[in-house]
């Protein structure tokens, strides 16, 4: 049975998908919360899709996207998301080109 590494602390939980073929993980992990859910799914090529979905865009209080500015080597926020108040789903596909520290 595929299992995700779950770590609990006093006020947080970490679910780690390490991409380790020797220790298979579930192909999908879901965190449900009132008003929506977060889903991480492994693709057949080993990349991951991360989704944030809300039941209704009326639940969205604010939205923000950040980007890495390579010229200044810092993270900046996109100021205006077109129709940001109507956003009900965001997805991003992520590779393991640069590994996450602590998951190797």
Residue pairs with C-beta under 8 A, 6 or more apart in sequence:
2 24
2 25
2 26
2 27
3 24
3 25
3 26
4 15
4 16
4 17
4 25
4 26
4 29
5 14
5 15
5 16
5 18
5 25
6 13
6 14
6 15
6 16
7 13
7 14
7 16
15 29
15 31
16 103
17 25
17 29
17 40
17 42
17 48
18 25
18 103
19 25
19 42
19 46
19 96
19 103
25 42
27 41
27 42
28 39
28 40
28 41
28 42
29 39
29 40
29 41
30 37
30 38
30 39
31 37
31 38
31 39
35 54
35 55
35 56
35 59
36 52
36 53
36 54
36 55
36 59
37 52
37 53
38 50
38 51
38 52
38 53
39 49
39 50
39 51
39 53
40 48
40 49
40 50
40 51
41 48
41 49
41 51
42 48
43 49
43 93
46 95
46 96
47 93
47 94
47 95
47 96
48 93
48 94
49 91
49 92
49 93
49 94
50 91
50 92
50 93
50 94
51 89
51 90
51 91
52 89
52 90
52 91
53 88
53 89
54 60
54 88
54 89
55 88
56 88
57 85
57 86
57 87
57 88
60 84
60 85
60 86
60 87
60 88
62 84
63 81
63 84
63 85
63 87
63 90
64 77
64 78
64 81
65 77
65 78
65 81
65 90
66 75
66 76
66 77
66 78
67 75
67 76
67 77
67 78
68 74
68 75
69 75
69 76
81 87
